[in-house]
Amino acid sequence: MLTITRLDITDAHTILAGARAKAESIGVPMCIAVTDESGNLIAFERMDGGKITSITIAIDKSFTASAAKKATHEYGAASQPGAPAYGIGSAIGGRLMVVGGGLPVLVDGAVVGGIGVSSGTPAQDTEVAQAGIDHFTASLQ
């Protein structure tokens, strides 16, 4: 039998709030997804002006970060021609994201969920995702 620690809806809303605040401060409306440790969607927000095409991308970034337990930008580096995971972006029906903006959420060293952000540049998406995690981590203190 396993005991699983995962984000709940209150945690997801805390993460969304932190990410939304950062997106507002940089002036980029985002799509923000939060998943549990298995990659299942808990909460999603499309800010006014967030790109329609970014809905699925944000969800899949969060899926990748939580289920694969790795930041999406790490897969990006590892999936280039000649790299050890070349072509992995086509895995899982194309759901595995290799563009920055998906981060695992860790508590006590264990992945308890993920956040995926899309609509800005990969650097902006990652910055907003990290702000969501930082806001959540601060709430645990």
N, C-alpha and C positions, 0 to 999 in steps of 0.2 A: 504494500500500500504506500502511496506517495502523499505527502503533504505539500501542497502547492501554494506559494505566495504570489498573489497577482494584484494588479491595480483594480480598484472598484470605481464606480461611477463618480463618487466624490473626488477621488484622486484624479480621474480623467478630467473633471471640470477644473480642478486646480491647475493641471498642466495646460489645458486650453487657455485659461485666463492669463497665465504667464506668457505663453506664446503670443496670444492676441495683443497684449500690452506692448510687447517688443515689436510686433509687426506694425502696430499703430505708430510707435515712436520712430520707426524708420520709413514710414509712409508707404508701405507695400501691403495691400490687402492679400491675405493668404488663405489657402485651404489647409486645415490642420486636422490630422487624424490621430487618435490614440487607440492603441490595441493592447490586449492582454499579453501575457508571456507566450501564448501560443499563436499570436498573430490575428486573433479575432477582434473585430472592431468593437470598441466600447463607446466612443464618442467621436463626433465629427462636427466641424464648423467650417462653413464657407463664408468668410467675411464679405461684406458688400464690396464688389469689385474683384473678388478672387476669381481666377480664371476657371471656366467650366472644365477645360481640359485637365486642370490640376486636381480635380476631385479624385479621380482614380489614381493619379500619380501619388498624391499625399497618402491615400489609404495603402497603396502598395509599398511606399517607402516605410510606413509604420509596420506593415506586415513583415517586410524584410528585416528591419532592425530588431523586432521582438522575436520572431520565429527563428531567424538565423543567428540571432544574438550577436549581431555585428553592425556597425554603422554602414550606411549605404555607400559613403565615399570610400570606405575600405574595399568594398567590392569593386568599385570603379577602378581603383589602382590595380587590383589583382586580376581584372578582366580584360586588360589590354593585350593586344597581340604579343605573344611570347611570354606572357605572365602565366602563373600556375592555374588561374581560373578563367583563362581565355574562353569566351563564349557563354559564361555562366548567366549572363543577362537574358538569355533565351530560355533558361530553366524555369520550371514550374509554370509553364504556359506563358512565359514572359512577365510573370509577376515579380520576379526577383529584380529589384531596382539597383542600379549601379551608379546613380547620380546622387550627389550630396543632398542632405535634408532629412534623412532618416536616422534616428539615434535610438539605441536601446535605453530603457530606463532601469537603473540598478538601485537596489536597496540591499545593504550589507553584502555587496559583491554579487548578488544574484539578479538576473534579468527578470523583472516583474511586469514588463510591458515595453511599449515602444511609442515613439512619436514620429510622425511623418508630416513634412511641411512642403508645400509647393505653391508657386506663383511668382517667386522672385528668382534671382540667380541662385545657383547651388550654394554659394557662400551665404547669401541672405537667408535661404531656407534653413541652412544648418545653424546659423546664428539665432533664428527664431525658435527652432527646435530646442537648442541648448537653453534658451531663456525659459521655455516651458518646464524643462527638467529642473533648472535652478530654482524656479518658483516652487515647484513641488518639493524639492529637497529642503528648502527653507521652511516649508510648512510642517516638516517632520521634526524640526528642532523644538 
